């Protein structure tokens, strides 16, 4: 709420000042009665000077001090002539009569009229006493000048003190300070008027013919005086406008533009009210603020009816109504009912669009009114204000955009980091600051299959669901891409993990877009302060590590542990070493036999890359394949395994048959359009028939719900290469998806095969895979065959091929030769049969 500067008293209390002034005037007149000496000729001159005083009482300069107008006139000039030519008492009488006439002409209300009359009477009475003491005058020399100057000065001092007193009484100390600040200018005007009066007196004393010259000079002086007054008002207006525009430029970006703008406009236009109205636009709410003379701060109401602003906005034209401005009679009657004397409403434009209005209401002082000349001034101010407001909104928009995501309207990474830093700073004992990262699964496939517009819809839907289900104290943001962040304070890390699981379940419901239904899941990483770090950047980096680990198990929630980061750092450090290992031939290919389960014949081997690091020891394939994918070395790694497998397939021919080899591919390899041609060239180079090469692609790479890998698969099939779906069952695909793929075999993941003997569910899954795959004409390969019981179960359900430790571990080429010689029945080796194992260790 705005704070009132000082209580505003009714104008009737001016009698507290008027009465002492009247008493002073009466007392002074009583004294002057004893010095009264005049004849009939003085009465004629007094009547002439009365007319001159009335004419001189028309104001030429005015100063509005808060709600009151303080005018400057030329009455000092006829007072100089009157005090020299007439008795002081007669001068007081005609000056008082002139004051009554001029104040009545201005139509002041009674309290102000009689205050002005009492003020003028008191001032001229004191001046009369000064002259009475100095009488008689000795010509028009310097002595007379001094007396007359002292008398007029006394008159002006009484007037100024009276005005300061009444304004202090009505408006408070600030109004009196503003009035006193005009004293220097007023006394300069006084000195000029007295000097002019003395010059006229000297001229008349020399010869009455000077009246003609003085009349011409008077007319010219009046015109010049009015021009000077007009120039002074224009200069003051230009100065105020300059200060206004400079103030807007300096404070507009700080958010208090409306305070500066309305306060300055109200002062510039000498109005009681100044109102800014900006209708709601986009994310900006409606703004309705008013600066009022008696209030510090802004009001959220307007003095004028809403129709004034609405008509100005709709028409785009200035609306003005008042005594000097005219306007529609109906509108003026409505304004009168609202106690509005006059109003000017100007549209604010941004280019050709009207964005709001500025209006000023009630010209200050009882007789002041807005004039047509005030309209272009306010229109000029409005043009500057519109630019400042648009710049302010632009800065606000840029600031908002800098901290928010354009698509989802959520806070972005920068804003989340700031909020996280603040939460860490004010964390209470016994609680943690949790940061949750939700990574949307398969968004890339959605973009590729349905377009980025569909992907954007998925992101917006996930954002809306997160906003709708998080606790009220949580802040939801988008880190970028398909990642969303949630931060809040909780009681423990376990509570953060539990909340992450609940949120993941709530946002993973089906999403329907037109006629398409998508099942979008997320992987969630969780970190908490202080357990996992203090700096926001550190927490963000570690929650990203946790989310990456969560992706390894679809739909999981992973709390950060240092071991996760160690693995990430380990992989990062392997990037350069892997390049050197490929250059220097430090990688090796191991071979694991593939055997028919019914008659145990060797049908081929699976080629598996192995890396023995000189410092870290054995590096798991998951680690160095991931490094190869993220460092652009996947192509070299795939080519190395293909070359080794095809070379050994060519060189190892038992019974006249080359060995069939299977090579694992990454899903990313299928995006390389040149890969099928590379396979063709390698087959020709090593002279291996295409049907002896099987390329194994992980389920997630071929059954991702898109058509992306199919063109490459078809080109490979056209070469005669066999294609297999590896690790089947670990993804979320159905067997029906296999029908549309140009593949030859399905490899059941070892996790199901190893659980067949103890888990009926695993047995049922393998049985279903085998049955349906055979119906589709696909060969089924069981991975992870490690026991005779498992072998028997697989035989019972009709599985054709298996591999696992029951037959052999992956072996380097030299040991594979030895294993072959030891395990293959020599009698089974012929030109027409595959070699058969004679024993199964």
VOMARTOR-865221 format. One line per 8 residues: number of its first residue (from 0); their letters; for each residue y, x, z of C-alpha. Coordinates in steps of 0.02 Angstrom, whole numbers. Example, Ala and Ser with C-alpha at 12.3 -4.5 7.8 and 13.67 -1.06 7.14 Angstrom:
2
0 = as = -225:615:390 ~ -53:684:357
//
This chain:
841
0 = xxxxxxxx = 0:0:0 ~ 176:65:-36 ~ 284:122:109 ~ 455:44:133 ~ 597:169:143 ~ 712:64:252 ~ 733:-118:297 ~ 841:-212:175
8 = xxxxxxxx = 972:-318:265 ~ 1053:-473:190 ~ 1221:-451:108 ~ 1299:-567:237 ~ 1290:-427:365 ~ 1432:-344:268 ~ 1548:-441:384 ~ 1511:-308:514
16 = xxxxxxxx = 1612:-190:404 ~ 1732:-317:329 ~ 1799:-375:498 ~ 1855:-201:558 ~ 1935:-169:390 ~ 2031:-332:398 ~ 2086:-292:575 ~ 2147:-121:518
24 = xxxxxxxx = 2244:-202:376 ~ 2324:-332:490 ~ 2373:-200:618 ~ 2449:-89:484 ~ 2545:-234:407 ~ 2611:-280:579 ~ 2683:-107:596 ~ 2755:-109:420
32 = xxxxxxxx = 2848:-271:453 ~ 2974:-173:554 ~ 3012:-60:405 ~ 3025:-200:277 ~ 3186:-187:175 ~ 3194:-267:2 ~ 3305:-380:-103 ~ 3280:-503:-248
40 = xxxxxxxx = 3275:-365:-379 ~ 3126:-290:-288 ~ 3033:-456:-305 ~ 3051:-451:-494 ~ 2986:-273:-500 ~ 2847:-320:-378 ~ 2791:-460:-493 ~ 2787:-339:-640
48 = xxxxxxxx = 2687:-211:-542 ~ 2569:-349:-483 ~ 2526:-385:-665 ~ 2503:-200:-698 ~ 2389:-183:-545 ~ 2281:-328:-601 ~ 2262:-249:-773 ~ 2227:-78:-697
56 = xxxxxxxx = 2097:-157:-584 ~ 1980:-183:-732 ~ 1844:-51:-704 ~ 1822:88:-827 ~ 1687:186:-735 ~ 1546:116:-627 ~ 1415:197:-516 ~ 1265:94:-462
64 = xxxxxxxx = 1206:147:-290 ~ 1039:64:-262 ~ 1078:-123:-272 ~ 1269:-107:-265 ~ 1395:-59:-401 ~ 1536:60:-355 ~ 1678:50:-485 ~ 1818:171:-526
72 = xxxxxxxx = 1984:96:-585 ~ 2161:153:-631 ~ 2246:65:-484 ~ 2310:232:-416 ~ 2437:243:-560 ~ 2532:81:-522 ~ 2517:120:-334 ~ 2614:282:-360
80 = xxxxxxxx = 2754:186:-448 ~ 2750:45:-320 ~ 2761:157:-166 ~ 2909:251:-241 ~ 3002:95:-298 ~ 2962:-36:-166 ~ 2949:-51:22 ~ 2775:-13:92
88 = xxxxxxxx = 2754:-191:155 ~ 2789:-265:-16 ~ 2668:-142:-95 ~ 2531:-195:27 ~ 2562:-378:-14 ~ 2554:-359:-204 ~ 2405:-239:-194 ~ 2310:-363:-86
96 = xxxxxxxx = 2352:-505:-206 ~ 2294:-400:-352 ~ 2130:-363:-261 ~ 2099:-548:-230 ~ 2131:-589:-414 ~ 2020:-449:-484 ~ 1877:-480:-362 ~ 1880:-666:-400
104 = xxxxxxxx = 1878:-625:-587 ~ 1720:-524:-565 ~ 1636:-674:-482 ~ 1571:-580:-334 ~ 1485:-683:-198 ~ 1598:-717:-48 ~ 1532:-578:67 ~ 1562:-446:-65
112 = xxxxxxxx = 1726:-520:-124 ~ 1804:-520:48 ~ 1734:-348:88 ~ 1819:-278:-67 ~ 1982:-368:-26 ~ 1978:-306:154 ~ 1937:-131:96 ~ 2082:-128:-29
120 = xxxxxxxx = 2202:-205:98 ~ 2153:-81:234 ~ 2167:67:116 ~ 2336:21:45 ~ 2401:-24:221 ~ 2357:149:286 ~ 2437:224:130 ~ 2592:118:166
128 = xxxxxxxx = 2602:190:341 ~ 2598:366:268 ~ 2741:323:150 ~ 2840:234:287 ~ 2838:389:394 ~ 2907:496:251 ~ 3047:378:193 ~ 3174:394:120
136 = xxxxxxxx = 3121:492:-34 ~ 3232:633:-94 ~ 3218:612:-283 ~ 3057:645:-376 ~ 3031:824:-324 ~ 2879:909:-250 ~ 2909:834:-78 ~ 2892:659:-150
144 = xxxxxxxx = 2738:713:-246 ~ 2654:772:-86 ~ 2693:611:8 ~ 2630:501:-131 ~ 2472:607:-155 ~ 2437:599:32 ~ 2461:411:33 ~ 2345:380:-116
152 = xxxxxxxx = 2217:500:-43 ~ 2220:405:122 ~ 2191:244:25 ~ 2042:319:-67 ~ 1967:392:92 ~ 1973:224:178 ~ 1890:146:25 ~ 1753:278:16
160 = xxxxxxxx = 1715:269:202 ~ 1705:80:192 ~ 1585:86:44 ~ 1474:216:127 ~ 1472:112:284 ~ 1423:-51:201 ~ 1289:30:91 ~ 1216:118:243
168 = xxxxxxxx = 1214:-49:333 ~ 1130:-141:188 ~ 1020:-8:106 ~ 993:129:234 ~ 1043:311:248 ~ 975:359:76 ~ 1097:240:-10 ~ 1243:315:86
176 = xxxxxxxx = 1189:489:36 ~ 1188:437:-147 ~ 1362:362:-128 ~ 1431:516:-42 ~ 1363:623:-183 ~ 1491:540:-300 ~ 1638:587:-189 ~ 1686:744:-287
184 = xxxxxxxx = 1691:650:-451 ~ 1791:509:-373 ~ 1922:625:-299 ~ 1940:718:-463 ~ 1976:551:-545 ~ 2097:511:-404 ~ 2192:674:-430 ~ 2204:640:-617
192 = xxxxxxxx = 2267:464:-590 ~ 2399:520:-464 ~ 2459:656:-581 ~ 2476:530:-722 ~ 2571:413:-606 ~ 2691:551:-554 ~ 2724:599:-734 ~ 2765:418:-775
200 = xxxxxxxx = 2879:412:-622 ~ 2971:569:-675 ~ 2993:502:-850 ~ 3062:335:-790 ~ 3178:423:-669 ~ 3249:524:-813 ~ 3281:379:-932 ~ 3220:201:-953
208 = xxxxxxxx = 3199:234:-1139 ~ 3043:330:-1091 ~ 2963:159:-1063 ~ 2930:149:-1249 ~ 2844:317:-1254 ~ 2750:280:-1094 ~ 2688:116:-1168 ~ 2617:206:-1319
216 = xxxxxxxx = 2541:341:-1210 ~ 2469:210:-1093 ~ 2383:120:-1236 ~ 2315:284:-1302 ~ 2265:337:-1127 ~ 2170:177:-1095 ~ 2077:197:-1257 ~ 2042:380:-1219
224 = xxxxxxxx = 1990:337:-1042 ~ 1866:209:-1106 ~ 1798:333:-1233 ~ 1776:459:-1095 ~ 1687:329:-990 ~ 1571:288:-1135 ~ 1538:473:-1165 ~ 1503:499:-981
232 = xxxxxxxx = 1377:358:-979 ~ 1293:426:-1136 ~ 1288:600:-1063 ~ 1212:534:-903 ~ 1084:433:-1002 ~ 1035:583:-1109 ~ 1020:692:-955 ~ 911:563:-869
240 = xxxxxxxx = 801:546:-1024 ~ 782:735:-1035 ~ 731:743:-853 ~ 610:599:-881 ~ 523:679:-1030 ~ 513:847:-942 ~ 440:766:-787 ~ 310:673:-893
248 = xxxxxxxx = 261:834:-981 ~ 240:930:-819 ~ 143:803:-717 ~ 53:697:-847 ~ -109:795:-837 ~ -113:788:-647 ~ -147:602:-637 ~ 18:540:-561
256 = xxxxxxxx = 104:502:-725 ~ 132:319:-682 ~ 228:363:-523 ~ 345:482:-612 ~ 363:372:-765 ~ 406:208:-679 ~ 519:284:-547 ~ 622:376:-676
264 = xxxxxxxx = 632:228:-795 ~ 689:114:-655 ~ 827:237:-607 ~ 877:270:-788 ~ 894:85:-830 ~ 973:45:-661 ~ 843:-91:-638 ~ 768:-170:-484
272 = xxxxxxxx = 591:-166:-557 ~ 501:-62:-688 ~ 325:-115:-738 ~ 188:-28:-838 ~ 46:-133:-910 ~ -104:-60:-1001 ~ -240:-186:-1045 ~ -422:-138:-1021
280 = xxxxxxxx = -479:-22:-1161 ~ -652:54:-1175 ~ -700:131:-1009 ~ -518:123:-949 ~ -486:-28:-836 ~ -328:-133:-841 ~ -173:-51:-765 ~ -30:-154:-693
288 = xxxxxxxx = 92:-52:-588 ~ 271:-87:-535 ~ 405:25:-460 ~ 528:-72:-351 ~ 692:-9:-285 ~ 654:-31:-100 ~ 475:36:-102 ~ 399:207:-105
296 = xxxxxxxx = 243:208:-211 ~ 190:76:-336 ~ 147:-108:-322 ~ 1:-186:-415 ~ 100:-343:-457 ~ 238:-386:-580 ~ 396:-488:-556 ~ 390:-569:-727
304 = xxxxxxxx = 263:-699:-786 ~ 114:-635:-885 ~ 176:-722:-1042 ~ 314:-590:-1060 ~ 190:-447:-1073 ~ 65:-546:-1176 ~ 194:-596:-1307 ~ 259:-418:-1318
312 = xxxxxxxx = 82:-351:-1341 ~ 34:-479:-1473 ~ 194:-471:-1574 ~ 221:-283:-1558 ~ 408:-320:-1543 ~ 531:-294:-1402 ~ 564:-449:-1297 ~ 733:-462:-1210
320 = xxxxxxxx = 808:-607:-1112 ~ 963:-621:-1003 ~ 1146:-671:-996 ~ 1201:-536:-1119 ~ 1035:-522:-1210 ~ 1010:-705:-1252 ~ 829:-756:-1279 ~ 735:-918:-1292
328 = xxxxxxxx = 803:-1053:-1173 ~ 630:-1100:-1112 ~ 588:-919:-1071 ~ 754:-896:-981 ~ 722:-1052:-876 ~ 550:-984:-831 ~ 628:-817:-783 ~ 758:-905:-676
336 = xxxxxxxx = 618:-995:-582 ~ 542:-823:-551 ~ 711:-758:-487 ~ 726:-644:-636 ~ 904:-615:-695 ~ 861:-521:-854 ~ 716:-425:-927 ~ 677:-304:-1069
344 = xxxxxxxx = 493:-282:-1119 ~ 451:-146:-1246 ~ 280:-115:-1327 ~ 193:53:-1306 ~ 122:114:-1470 ~ -14:237:-1514 ~ 7:251:-1701 ~ 3:73:-1765
352 = xxxxxxxx = -90:6:-1613 ~ 0:-71:-1464 ~ -84:-4:-1306 ~ 26:-87:-1175 ~ 204:-128:-1121 ~ 345:-62:-1014 ~ 470:-184:-943 ~ 626:-171:-835
360 = xxxxxxxx = 686:-318:-733 ~ 853:-363:-650 ~ 998:-246:-684 ~ 1064:-184:-519 ~ 1227:-250:-439 ~ 1277:-430:-424 ~ 1376:-434:-587 ~ 1276:-306:-688
368 = xxxxxxxx = 1169:-363:-833 ~ 1065:-279:-966 ~ 1161:-266:-1129 ~ 1099:-250:-1308 ~ 1141:-65:-1300 ~ 1007:-43:-1165 ~ 867:-100:-1281 ~ 861:55:-1395
376 = xxxxxxxx = 869:166:-1240 ~ 714:86:-1166 ~ 628:88:-1337 ~ 659:276:-1348 ~ 591:301:-1174 ~ 439:195:-1218 ~ 402:304:-1369 ~ 398:460:-1259
384 = xxxxxxxx = 299:367:-1126 ~ 168:310:-1252 ~ 139:489:-1308 ~ 126:548:-1128 ~ 5:409:-1083 ~ -105:443:-1234 ~ -105:629:-1193 ~ -151:587:-1014
392 = xxxxxxxx = -293:476:-1072 ~ -348:610:-1195 ~ -354:739:-1056 ~ -450:616:-948 ~ -569:580:-1092 ~ -596:766:-1125 ~ -625:796:-941 ~ -749:652:-937
400 = xxxxxxxx = -837:714:-1094 ~ -847:889:-1022 ~ -951:823:-877 ~ -1049:681:-959 ~ -1181:663:-1092 ~ -1119:572:-1247 ~ -1282:481:-1282 ~ -1336:418:-1111
408 = xxxxxxxx = -1165:423:-1024 ~ -1250:513:-881 ~ -1175:667:-795 ~ -1223:823:-888 ~ -1293:988:-826 ~ -1122:1054:-773 ~ -1084:898:-671 ~ -1256:901:-590
416 = xxxxxxxx = -1234:1083:-541 ~ -1066:1042:-461 ~ -1141:896:-365 ~ -1288:1004:-314 ~ -1171:1139:-248 ~ -1076:1008:-147 ~ -1238:934:-78 ~ -1298:1107:-26
424 = xxxxxxxx = -1133:1141:60 ~ -1135:982:166 ~ -1322:973:199 ~ -1360:916:376 ~ -1492:1002:483 ~ -1665:928:464 ~ -1645:874:283 ~ -1670:953:113
432 = xxxxxxxx = -1574:939:-51 ~ -1700:891:-184 ~ -1683:922:-371 ~ -1805:830:-486 ~ -1824:869:-671 ~ -1905:735:-782 ~ -1967:802:-949 ~ -2006:665:-1075
440 = xxxxxxxx = -2174:692:-1160 ~ -2196:681:-1348 ~ -2014:650:-1389 ~ -2026:772:-1533 ~ -2167:670:-1611 ~ -2062:512:-1594 ~ -1918:597:-1683 ~ -2029:660:-1824
448 = xxxxxxxx = -2123:496:-1848 ~ -1986:368:-1821 ~ -1825:467:-1839 ~ -1698:531:-1715 ~ -1624:358:-1692 ~ -1787:302:-1612 ~ -1791:459:-1507 ~ -1614:422:-1448
456 = xxxxxxxx = -1668:246:-1399 ~ -1809:320:-1296 ~ -1688:436:-1206 ~ -1565:294:-1172 ~ -1706:185:-1106 ~ -1770:324:-992 ~ -1592:351:-929 ~ -1570:166:-892
464 = xxxxxxxx = -1736:157:-802 ~ -1696:308:-697 ~ -1525:238:-653 ~ -1605:74:-604 ~ -1742:140:-491 ~ -1670:292:-402 ~ -1602:272:-224 ~ -1417:228:-215
472 = xxxxxxxx = -1374:400:-145 ~ -1452:492:-292 ~ -1358:563:-440 ~ -1445:549:-609 ~ -1399:664:-752 ~ -1461:730:-918 ~ -1493:916:-926 ~ -1507:913:-1115
480 = xxxxxxxx = -1638:874:-1246 ~ -1777:772:-1165 ~ -1741:826:-986 ~ -1663:720:-848 ~ -1609:777:-675 ~ -1603:682:-510 ~ -1527:757:-354 ~ -1515:684:-178
488 = xxxxxxxx = -1540:727:5 ~ -1710:688:84 ~ -1803:726:243 ~ -1932:847:170 ~ -2009:925:15 ~ -2158:806:31 ~ -2038:658:23 ~ -1963:733:-135
496 = xxxxxxxx = -2135:748:-217 ~ -2179:571:-164 ~ -2015:503:-234 ~ -2042:598:-397 ~ -2213:518:-417 ~ -2143:345:-383 ~ -2001:367:-507 ~ -2120:433:-640
504 = xxxxxxxx = -2230:279:-621 ~ -2080:161:-632 ~ -2010:235:-791 ~ -2174:255:-885 ~ -2195:71:-929 ~ -2210:25:-1112 ~ -2052:33:-1218 ~ -2036:-95:-1357
512 = xxxxxxxx = -1925:-56:-1507 ~ -1925:-195:-1636 ~ -2110:-219:-1675 ~ -2162:-48:-1609 ~ -2226:-17:-1434 ~ -2218:160:-1364 ~ -2298:229:-1207 ~ -2182:367:-1149
520 = xxxxxxxx = -2231:474:-1000 ~ -2143:616:-909 ~ -2189:777:-823 ~ -2089:808:-664 ~ -2037:969:-581 ~ -1974:971:-401 ~ -1875:1099:-301 ~ -1786:1082:-133
528 = xxxxxxxx = -1650:1177:-43 ~ -1665:1280:65 ~ -1852:1312:33 ~ -1832:1363:-150 ~ -1658:1438:-157 ~ -1474:1416:-115 ~ -1379:1437:-278 ~ -1377:1284:-393
536 = xxxxxxxx = -1415:1392:-545 ~ -1569:1463:-457 ~ -1630:1290:-409 ~ -1606:1229:-588 ~ -1702:1377:-658 ~ -1845:1352:-538 ~ -1859:1165:-564 ~ -1873:1203:-750
544 = xxxxxxxx = -2017:1321:-711 ~ -2100:1183:-608 ~ -2077:1055:-748 ~ -2153:1175:-875 ~ -2304:1195:-762 ~ -2315:1005:-744 ~ -2332:988:-934 ~ -2500:1078:-926
552 = xxxxxxxx = -2571:923:-841 ~ -2500:771:-932 ~ -2399:656:-820 ~ -2407:767:-667 ~ -2282:809:-530 ~ -2266:994:-488 ~ -2180:1065:-335 ~ -2111:1238:-366
560 = xxxxxxxx = -2205:1387:-297 ~ -2166:1571:-321 ~ -2331:1592:-413 ~ -2264:1483:-554 ~ -2114:1594:-579 ~ -2221:1750:-570 ~ -2324:1683:-715 ~ -2168:1643:-815
568 = xxxxxxxx = -2097:1816:-782 ~ -2267:1890:-825 ~ -2267:1800:-992 ~ -2088:1853:-1026 ~ -2134:2034:-995 ~ -2281:2023:-1113 ~ -2176:1981:-1267 ~ -2138:2161:-1316
576 = xxxxxxxx = -2311:2222:-1265 ~ -2395:2092:-1376 ~ -2298:2153:-1527 ~ -2352:2332:-1492 ~ -2532:2276:-1464 ~ -2536:2190:-1634 ~ -2458:2342:-1715 ~ -2582:2463:-1634
584 = xxxxxxxx = -2739:2356:-1648 ~ -2759:2339:-1459 ~ -2820:2159:-1469 ~ -3006:2124:-1491 ~ -3105:1975:-1554 ~ -3254:1912:-1453 ~ -3386:1795:-1524 ~ -3477:1652:-1438
592 = xxxxxxxx = -3631:1584:-1527 ~ -3645:1401:-1579 ~ -3824:1335:-1572 ~ -3911:1176:-1629 ~ -3972:1088:-1473 ~ -4131:1013:-1547 ~ -4211:1170:-1619 ~ -4095:1305:-1551
600 = xxxxxxxx = -4045:1379:-1717 ~ -3892:1492:-1728 ~ -3766:1410:-1845 ~ -3616:1521:-1814 ~ -3495:1594:-1689 ~ -3324:1549:-1620 ~ -3197:1690:-1633 ~ -3097:1714:-1472
608 = xxxxxxxx = -2953:1839:-1456 ~ -2953:1952:-1303 ~ -2821:2073:-1240 ~ -2848:2209:-1113 ~ -2674:2261:-1060 ~ -2659:2443:-1004 ~ -2556:2392:-852 ~ -2594:2210:-813
616 = xxxxxxxx = -2777:2216:-857 ~ -2857:2067:-942 ~ -2726:1944:-1006 ~ -2784:1764:-1022 ~ -2777:1687:-1197 ~ -2667:1546:-1130 ~ -2535:1674:-1080 ~ -2528:1781:-1236
624 = xxxxxxxx = -2545:1632:-1355 ~ -2397:1550:-1267 ~ -2300:1713:-1284 ~ -2345:1723:-1469 ~ -2285:1544:-1497 ~ -2117:1572:-1415 ~ -2083:1744:-1491 ~ -2127:1709:-1672
632 = xxxxxxxx = -2288:1813:-1669 ~ -2410:1668:-1684 ~ -2433:1696:-1870 ~ -2481:1878:-1846 ~ -2602:1834:-1705 ~ -2687:1699:-1809 ~ -2701:1813:-1960 ~ -2777:1951:-1852
640 = xxxxxxxx = -2915:1836:-1786 ~ -2948:1765:-1960 ~ -2965:1938:-2036 ~ -3083:1999:-1900 ~ -3191:1844:-1909 ~ -3203:1843:-2100 ~ -3237:2030:-2107 ~ -3381:2018:-1986
648 = xxxxxxxx = -3445:1860:-2070 ~ -3453:1958:-2234 ~ -3528:2116:-2159 ~ -3658:2028:-2054 ~ -3781:1948:-2170 ~ -3956:1916:-2098 ~ -4082:1845:-2214 ~ -3953:1845:-2353
656 = xxxxxxxx = -3837:1726:-2262 ~ -3661:1763:-2201 ~ -3619:1713:-2024 ~ -3514:1553:-2005 ~ -3361:1582:-1899 ~ -3241:1463:-1810 ~ -3060:1512:-1775 ~ -2943:1421:-1655
664 = xxxxxxxx = -2773:1367:-1722 ~ -2618:1318:-1628 ~ -2542:1149:-1669 ~ -2386:1242:-1723 ~ -2483:1331:-1860 ~ -2508:1163:-1947 ~ -2320:1152:-1975 ~ -2325:1309:-2083
672 = xxxxxxxx = -2334:1249:-2264 ~ -2392:1421:-2322 ~ -2542:1430:-2205 ~ -2670:1347:-2322 ~ -2625:1469:-2460 ~ -2644:1613:-2337 ~ -2820:1551:-2291 ~ -2868:1540:-2474
680 = xxxxxxxx = -2811:1719:-2505 ~ -2908:1785:-2355 ~ -3067:1695:-2409 ~ -3051:1773:-2581 ~ -3010:1944:-2508 ~ -3167:1950:-2399 ~ -3278:1851:-2516 ~ -3332:1725:-2385
688 = xxxxxxxx = -3373:1548:-2442 ~ -3249:1422:-2378 ~ -3384:1313:-2296 ~ -3426:1457:-2178 ~ -3252:1449:-2100 ~ -3213:1317:-1970 ~ -3036:1296:-1907 ~ -3023:1218:-1734
696 = xxxxxxxx = -2863:1124:-1690 ~ -2828:1059:-1514 ~ -2830:871:-1494 ~ -2645:866:-1450 ~ -2607:951:-1616 ~ -2692:825:-1730 ~ -2699:664:-1631 ~ -2516:657:-1581
704 = xxxxxxxx = -2482:485:-1658 ~ -2389:557:-1809 ~ -2430:601:-1988 ~ -2358:775:-1970 ~ -2520:880:-1973 ~ -2614:776:-2102 ~ -2544:856:-2263 ~ -2592:1029:-2203
712 = xxxxxxxx = -2763:970:-2148 ~ -2795:892:-2318 ~ -2748:1051:-2409 ~ -2867:1150:-2297 ~ -3006:1024:-2326 ~ -2978:1036:-2514 ~ -3012:1223:-2499 ~ -3185:1180:-2429
720 = xxxxxxxx = -3143:1239:-2253 ~ -3224:1142:-2110 ~ -3103:1064:-1985 ~ -3139:1028:-1802 ~ -3045:937:-1664 ~ -3054:1050:-1511 ~ -3047:1001:-1326 ~ -3074:819:-1369
728 = xxxxxxxx = -3051:701:-1220 ~ -2913:798:-1132 ~ -2774:703:-1221 ~ -2728:520:-1228 ~ -2793:486:-1404 ~ -2927:359:-1446 ~ -3081:391:-1552 ~ -3016:268:-1680
736 = xxxxxxxx = -2881:394:-1726 ~ -3016:510:-1793 ~ -3048:393:-1939 ~ -2885:438:-2025 ~ -2906:627:-2006 ~ -2992:739:-2136 ~ -3099:828:-2004 ~ -3285:870:-2000
744 = xxxxxxxx = -3328:893:-1817 ~ -3274:851:-1640 ~ -3291:972:-1495 ~ -3310:885:-1327 ~ -3210:974:-1192 ~ -3313:1077:-1068 ~ -3242:981:-918 ~ -3342:826:-970
752 = xxxxxxxx = -3498:921:-1023 ~ -3511:1017:-860 ~ -3494:856:-759 ~ -3629:758:-853 ~ -3767:801:-731 ~ -3672:742:-577 ~ -3543:616:-637 ~ -3599:458:-727
760 = xxxxxxxx = -3423:435:-791 ~ -3424:602:-881 ~ -3596:562:-952 ~ -3532:395:-1017 ~ -3381:479:-1098 ~ -3487:610:-1188 ~ -3610:475:-1242 ~ -3470:370:-1315
768 = xxxxxxxx = -3395:518:-1406 ~ -3562:566:-1482 ~ -3606:389:-1534 ~ -3440:347:-1615 ~ -3419:518:-1696 ~ -3589:504:-1779 ~ -3540:332:-1843 ~ -3388:415:-1923
776 = xxxxxxxx = -3500:550:-1999 ~ -3435:687:-1886 ~ -3532:829:-1807 ~ -3518:838:-1618 ~ -3510:1007:-1530 ~ -3528:1013:-1340 ~ -3433:1153:-1254 ~ -3481:1223:-1085
784 = xxxxxxxx = -3672:1203:-1093 ~ -3725:1301:-939 ~ -3889:1224:-878 ~ -4055:1161:-944 ~ -4020:989:-867 ~ -3859:975:-964 ~ -3950:1030:-1122 ~ -4081:895:-1098
792 = xxxxxxxx = -3951:760:-1069 ~ -3859:812:-1226 ~ -4021:807:-1324 ~ -4059:633:-1257 ~ -3893:562:-1317 ~ -3909:644:-1486 ~ -3779:784:-1477 ~ -3811:906:-1617
800 = xxxxxxxx = -3727:1072:-1575 ~ -3680:1162:-1415 ~ -3608:1323:-1349 ~ -3594:1392:-1176 ~ -3658:1518:-1051 ~ -3834:1445:-1064 ~ -3844:1529:-1234 ~ -3719:1670:-1219
808 = xxxxxxxx = -3549:1717:-1153 ~ -3416:1772:-1279 ~ -3466:1947:-1336 ~ -3382:2087:-1431 ~ -3453:2122:-1603 ~ -3563:2268:-1551 ~ -3644:2171:-1409 ~ -3662:2019:-1522
816 = xxxxxxxx = -3771:2126:-1635 ~ -3880:2174:-1488 ~ -3889:1994:-1428 ~ -3938:1938:-1601 ~ -4078:2064:-1610 ~ -4142:2014:-1439 ~ -4128:1826:-1450 ~ -4169:1782:-1630
824 = xxxxxxxx = -4349:1754:-1678 ~ -4382:1874:-1822 ~ -4501:1752:-1901 ~ -4360:1624:-1916 ~ -4253:1739:-2021 ~ -4277:1695:-2202 ~ -4172:1659:-2352 ~ -4187:1473:-2328
832 = xxxxxxxx = -4173:1447:-2141 ~ -4047:1478:-2006 ~ -4105:1602:-1873 ~ -4184:1520:-1721 ~ -4171:1583:-1543 ~ -4337:1629:-1470 ~ -4289:1628:-1288 ~ -4151:1549:-1188
840 = x = -4105:1656:-1038
//
